[in-house]
Amino acid sequence: MRRDEGRELFLRLAERADAVVENFRAGWLAKQARARGDPGAQPACVVASLSGFGQTGPSAGRASYDIVAQATGA
């Protein structure tokens, strides 16, 4: 997604998708795709965004991995 080729490939696939599931930091996918289009622009496409710290709130932009979840959940 950081390179033009990857972003273009993702958006081409998303054009024909019924659903897109992503697990980046909150807002990351929208920021990366904004230059070329929105993966949720298709009316019938469902976009599910998952993140370790939620979509809003003070920690929403933090990255979360298994070890981070274990450390913060202890």
C-alpha positions in Angstrom: 0.0 0.0 0.0 2.9 2.4 0.4 4.0 1.9 -3.2 1.9 3.0 -6.1 1.9 -0.5 -7.6 0.5 -2.1 -4.4 -2.1 0.6 -3.8 -3.3 0.3 -7.4 -3.5 -3.5 -7.1 -5.5 -3.3 -3.9 -7.9 -0.7 -5.3 -8.5 -2.8 -8.5 -9.3 -5.9 -6.3 -11.6 -3.8 -4.1 -13.5 -2.5 -7.1 -14.9 -6.1 -7.6 -15.1 -7.1 -3.9 -18.2 -7.6 -1.9 -16.3 -7.0 1.3 -12.9 -5.6 2.4 -11.5 -6.5 5.8 -8.5 -4.6 7.1 -6.5 -4.7 10.3 -4.3 -1.5 10.1 -4.1 1.3 12.6 -7.3 3.4 12.7 -7.4 5.7 9.6 -4.3 4.2 8.0 -6.1 2.5 5.0 -8.1 5.6 4.3 -4.9 7.7 4.3 -3.1 5.3 2.0 -5.9 4.9 -0.5 -7.1 8.5 -0.5 -4.7 9.5 -3.3 -6.3 7.0 -5.8 -9.7 6.2 -4.5 -11.8 4.8 -1.6 -12.1 1.0 -1.2 -15.6 1.5 0.2 -16.8 3.7 -2.7 -18.7 0.8 -4.2 -22.2 1.0 -2.7 -22.4 -2.7 -2.3 -19.0 -3.1 -0.7 -18.8 -3.7 3.0 -15.6 -2.4 4.7 -14.7 -3.9 8.1 -12.0 -2.1 9.9 -10.4 -3.8 12.9 -7.8 -2.3 15.1 -6.2 -3.2 18.4 -7.2 0.1 20.1 -10.4 0.9 18.4 -11.3 3.5 15.7 -11.6 6.5 18.1 -10.1 7.5 21.4 -6.6 8.5 22.6 -4.9 5.3 21.5 -6.7 4.8 18.2 -3.6 5.5 16.1 -1.4 3.1 17.9 -0.3 -0.1 16.2 -1.2 -3.3 18.0 0.4 -6.7 17.7 0.0 -9.8 19.8 2.8 -8.9 22.2 1.3 -5.3 22.6 -2.1 -6.8 23.4 -0.6 -9.2 25.9 1.4 -6.4 27.6 -1.5 -3.9 27.8 -4.0 -6.5 28.9 -2.0 -7.8 31.8 
